């Protein structure tokens, strides 16, 4: 089962870390909380996928929906993937990195969000 933690890096930047197996069951387990953490926000959000061990298409759908929700409210999103080759390969194969920036570190994600 995936784990989720979050912290506010500033008044307008939220950091969400996901870890574990993001298949159908895992994504369902965190989807509501992720949506709550970004809903109604014009924040910039970093989602850290560095410790995700498996990312299914349903997990990617959650990330895309999160990005769209933020954009609709004037916010933006970036992903931290570290050196996680499985996640990088899955995301690039399905949506590329044009939907949201894929960054190696939190600092690079902050730069991608112009923070």
N, C-alpha and C positions, 0 to 999 in steps of 0.2 A: 504494500500500500504506500502511495506517495506521501511525503511530508511537505508541509507548507509552513514557512515562517515569513514574517515581514517586519520592516521597520521604516520609519520615515527618516530620510536622510536630511530633509529640510522641510519647510512649509509646503513646497510644491513638488518634491521628489519622493516617491515611494519605491522601496526596494522589496521585491517579493522573491523568495528563494523556493524553488521546487526541487524535490529529490525523489528518487525511486522510480517505479515502473508506471509510465503514463500510457497504459492501454485503456480500453473502454472503462473498466471498473475503476482504475486509478484516476482517470480524468474525471469521472463522475464524482469521485470522492472529494475532489478539490475545486470543481467547477463553480459551485455556488459561492465559496469563500473568495476565489479569485475575482469573480464578478462583483461581489460586495466591496472588495478592496479598491476597485477601480471605478465603480458606478458613480455617476453624478460628479465625477471629478474632472477638473481641467489640469490635472497633474501630469507630470512626466513620470512614467513608470519604467523601472528596470525589472525584468523578470530573469532571474538567474537559473539557467538550465544545466549548469556545470555538473551537478550531481544527479541528473536524470539518467537512469540506466537504460531506459527504453522509451521511445516516443512514437506512438502510433498516430495515424492520421487524425483520429478523434482529438488527440492532444494538440496537434497542429491547428485544428479547427478552433479550439479554445483560444489559442494564441492569436489567431487572425481575428476572431470575434472580439477579443479584448482590445486589440489595436484599433478596430473599427469603432468600438464604443468610446474609447479615449479620444480618437480623432473627432468624432461627432461632437464631443463636449469641449473641444479645443485643446486636448492634451496630446501626448505622444508616448511612444513605447520603444524600448530597445531591449534586446536579449543579450545576456551574457552566456556564452557557451564554453568558455575556457578552451581546453584542448579536447573536448568531448567529441571525438570523431564520429561516433554513431549519431548524435544529435545533429551535428553540422551536416552530415551527409543526408540525413532524412529531411531536414528543412530545405536544404538547397535542391534536393531532388523533387520536392513537392511544390514549394512556393518561391524558391530562390531567396535572395537576401534583399530584394527590392521592397517587400512588404513591410519589413522592419529590419533595422540594422542588427547584424550578428556581430557581437563584440567579444574579444578575448578576455577582457577584464572589466571590472566595474568602472574604473577610471575612463576607459575607452567608451563605455556606454554613456557615461555622463557627458563626455565630449560629443558623442553622436547626438545627444539630446540638447546640445548647446547650453549646458549648465556650467 
